[in-house]
Amino acid sequence: MNILPISNFNKVFTNSNENKSNNVTTNFGLRLKSPIEADTVSFRGVKKTVVEEVSKQTKKTAGDLKDLITTDLEKKIRKKVSPAHKKFVSDIKNYFKNDLSTEQEKKSITLYERVKTEFSIGQKAISRGWFTKNEILDNMRDISGVCFVLEDSKGFNNFVKNFSEMMKHSKANVVEVEYLRMPPTIKRGKVVKSYESLPLPGLLKLKGNIDKFLNPTKTLWKDVDSIAGYSGLHITVKHSDGNFSEVQIMTRSMFTVKDPENLFYKAKNNKVIDKKYELISEYLKPLAKKNPASMSLKEKEEEKKLHKALNKYTQEAYQHAINNPYNMHKLLSVADAKELTASEKELLKRYDLNLIVELMNYCKKNNH
């Protein structure tokens, strides 16, 4: 989201242990989902290669791209979505009025909301190949976005209670639910390690209420495996005017890790990082995946080793956030990561999440 510090979420994948974990309770009896077809949960940037290609075709430089994609089309799309977004946020504030934090008082839930800027809409549309108003409105389901950050243990129960009332009174027509987390570790048919960031009873209650109040003709709830270790609930809501909103629910600690980790994801996958973090974009360039055809065998092995170590680190950092859902005072450092070898720690020392947070704060303060 284009509000601090909501950020884009990682790509998901189907784990190789899929058949082993289809029937455990942490999957709610559902099969693990393959990579998402509709982009409803990510807040991703446009690939640099796409930017460069579009720039060539239009004889514009990448720096002029803003002039290219901030057009009447994007403005019309934002204008069309905005009323539904405002109405949805107003309904949320009405149904959640006893549980939302304010500037004067901190409560169990903090709400963040935004509508994508014209530039952000254009970036994403170009990267996906959506060039008409209908293509963008049908496929880009996160133009309107809200995020519920849970501040304490009551937060999720309060979310389930209030959001269920919204569904009951036709204020939230859910069309898809995706619960992201790493798949559980299973030995001898039993779960020995879980990566759930939200309590199972509340998840099951929400799932039951979706079936009860909306009576869907198809399964809306899907479990999605996160390679980086992130865990959160993402809900797509369709409004009466046909527009969509994305709803994200996560704990405060998960929210805190996701902000800097998002930059790793963008850098690794050659996506454009927000201009205010240009300094960090340069700093993270070594993470970028390179064209295999132009790499030697040694370079391929080094890149594989780096990305494997980074995934291990972010997974453990998110696990640390799961274990400390509301009161994490410091992100897990590379030095404190128990899953990393000494050589991996040396490899990742410049990518410590706490260092990235410091760089982000520096950029914000100095408008870099």
Summary of the structure (lengths in Angstrom):
residues: 368
radius of gyration: 20.6
end to end distance: 19.0
largest distance: 60.4
contacts: 1163
relative contact order: 0.14
helix: 49%
strand: 15%
